[in-house]
Amino acid sequence: MRATDSMPTIGRMVSAVGLMIVAWFASEQTRTLMPPHTDFGYFNTVNVALGCVCGWVVTGKRLGRGFSQGISAGWTGLAALVFWAIFLQAANEMLDLSLHRRFDGPLEAIVGMFNLSLDYVKLLLDAKLAGILVGGAAIIGLISELVARRWS
């Protein structure tokens, strides 16, 4: 690892802000797919924070290798964002259900968390949501790569 790999760059900032925007729009689209009585709490805020971290750490680290690699970097950041968002939202729901004594033990709660994760993954099959995620990540990867080339 080069010493400059952990330095802040404008490309990292652009990819972080871009994935934050994608996370916000995807979160808003997800709200329309859920039942009307769903309490979302800090849903958007958590996803936007994850977008910032994944954009900075995952996408930003992979910039400067070409435009096709920039698109791949955007998709890699998106994959990390989706993984952590689903994991955290399922863990939060599992804890809420555990506090309401819906599980008989810790192993059943962990299995329940994975079942919740599968339910959330099924939501990603919505065409509009998938388009926001995949298209937005590709655009962010391209823009971030362009910025990284221009100001590096």
C-alpha positions as CSV (number, residue, x, y, z in Angstrom):
1,M,0.0,0.0,0.0
2,R,1.4,3.3,-1.0
3,A,1.5,6.1,1.6
4,T,-0.8,8.2,-0.5
5,D,-3.5,5.6,-0.6
6,S,-5.1,6.9,2.5
7,M,-4.8,10.6,1.7
8,P,-8.0,12.6,1.2
9,T,-8.5,13.5,-2.5
10,I,-11.2,15.3,-4.4
11,G,-12.1,12.1,-6.2
12,R,-12.8,10.4,-2.9
13,M,-15.0,13.3,-1.8
14,V,-16.9,13.3,-5.1
15,S,-17.5,9.5,-4.8
16,A,-18.6,9.9,-1.2
17,V,-21.0,12.7,-1.9
18,G,-22.3,10.8,-5.0
19,L,-23.0,7.6,-3.1
20,M,-24.7,9.7,-0.4
21,I,-27.0,11.0,-3.1
22,V,-27.7,7.6,-4.6
23,A,-28.3,6.2,-1.1
24,W,-30.9,9.0,-0.4
25,F,-32.8,8.4,-3.6
26,A,-32.7,4.7,-3.2
27,S,-34.0,5.0,0.4
28,E,-36.8,7.2,-0.7
29,Q,-37.7,4.7,-3.4
30,T,-37.6,1.9,-0.8
31,R,-40.1,3.7,1.4
32,T,-42.6,3.5,-1.4
33,L,-42.2,-0.3,-1.6
34,M,-42.8,-1.0,2.1
35,P,-46.2,-1.2,3.8
36,P,-47.7,2.2,4.8
37,H,-47.5,1.5,8.6
38,T,-43.7,1.0,8.5
39,D,-41.7,3.1,11.0
40,F,-38.5,4.0,9.2
41,G,-36.8,6.0,12.0
42,Y,-33.3,6.9,10.9
43,F,-33.5,4.8,7.7
44,N,-32.4,7.5,5.3
45,T,-29.8,9.0,7.7
46,V,-28.1,5.6,8.2
47,N,-28.1,4.8,4.5
48,V,-26.7,8.2,3.6
49,A,-23.9,7.8,6.2
50,L,-23.1,4.3,4.8
51,G,-23.0,5.9,1.3
52,C,-20.5,8.4,2.5
53,V,-18.3,5.8,4.1
54,C,-18.5,3.3,1.2
55,G,-18.0,6.1,-1.3
56,W,-14.9,7.3,0.5
57,V,-13.3,4.0,1.4
58,V,-14.4,1.6,-1.3
59,T,-15.0,3.6,-4.4
60,G,-12.5,6.4,-3.7
61,K,-9.7,3.9,-3.2
62,R,-10.2,2.4,-6.6
63,L,-10.1,5.6,-8.7
64,G,-7.4,6.6,-11.2
65,R,-7.2,3.4,-13.2
66,G,-9.4,4.2,-16.2
67,F,-13.0,4.9,-17.0
68,S,-14.1,1.2,-17.1
69,Q,-12.4,0.7,-13.7
70,G,-14.2,3.8,-12.5
71,I,-17.6,2.3,-13.4
72,S,-16.5,-0.9,-11.6
73,A,-15.4,1.1,-8.6
74,G,-18.8,2.7,-8.5
75,W,-20.5,-0.7,-8.6
76,T,-18.1,-2.1,-5.9
77,G,-19.0,0.8,-3.7
78,L,-22.6,0.2,-4.4
79,A,-22.2,-3.5,-3.5
80,A,-20.6,-2.6,-0.2
81,L,-23.3,0.0,0.5
82,V,-26.1,-2.4,-0.2
83,F,-24.5,-5.2,1.9
84,W,-24.0,-3.0,4.9
85,A,-27.4,-1.3,4.6
86,I,-29.2,-4.6,4.5
87,F,-27.1,-6.0,7.3
88,L,-27.7,-3.0,9.6
89,Q,-31.4,-2.6,8.8
90,A,-31.9,-6.4,9.4
91,A,-29.9,-6.3,12.6
92,N,-31.9,-3.3,13.8
93,E,-35.2,-5.1,13.0
94,M,-33.9,-8.2,14.7
95,L,-33.1,-6.3,17.9
96,D,-36.5,-4.7,17.9
97,L,-38.2,-8.1,17.5
98,S,-35.9,-9.5,20.2
99,L,-37.0,-6.9,22.6
100,H,-40.6,-7.8,21.9
101,R,-39.7,-11.5,22.7
102,R,-40.4,-12.8,19.2
103,F,-37.4,-15.1,19.3
104,D,-36.8,-18.0,21.7
105,G,-33.0,-17.7,21.8
106,P,-30.0,-16.0,20.2
107,L,-29.6,-18.5,17.5
108,E,-33.2,-18.1,16.4
109,A,-32.7,-14.3,16.4
110,I,-29.6,-14.6,14.1
111,V,-31.5,-16.9,11.7
112,G,-34.4,-14.4,11.8
113,M,-32.0,-11.6,10.9
114,F,-30.9,-13.6,7.8
115,N,-34.5,-14.2,6.9
116,L,-35.2,-10.4,7.2
117,S,-32.1,-9.8,5.0
118,L,-33.6,-12.1,2.3
119,D,-36.8,-10.1,2.5
120,Y,-34.9,-6.9,2.0
121,V,-33.0,-8.3,-0.9
122,K,-36.3,-9.2,-2.6
123,L,-37.1,-5.5,-2.6
124,L,-34.0,-4.8,-4.7
125,L,-35.7,-6.7,-7.6
126,D,-37.9,-3.6,-8.2
127,A,-36.9,-2.2,-11.5
128,K,-37.0,1.5,-10.5
129,L,-34.9,0.8,-7.4
130,A,-32.4,-1.3,-9.2
131,G,-32.1,1.4,-11.9
132,I,-31.4,4.0,-9.3
133,L,-28.8,1.9,-7.7
134,V,-27.0,0.5,-10.7
135,G,-27.3,3.5,-12.9
136,G,-26.4,5.9,-10.1
137,A,-23.3,3.9,-9.1
138,A,-22.1,3.8,-12.7
139,I,-22.5,7.6,-13.1
140,I,-20.8,8.2,-9.8
141,G,-17.9,6.0,-10.8
142,L,-17.5,7.8,-14.1
143,I,-17.8,11.3,-12.6
144,S,-15.4,10.4,-9.7
145,E,-12.9,8.9,-12.2
146,L,-13.1,12.1,-14.3
147,V,-12.6,14.3,-11.3
148,A,-9.7,12.1,-10.0
149,R,-8.0,12.4,-13.4
150,R,-8.5,16.1,-13.6
151,W,-7.3,17.1,-10.2
152,S,-4.7,14.5,-9.4
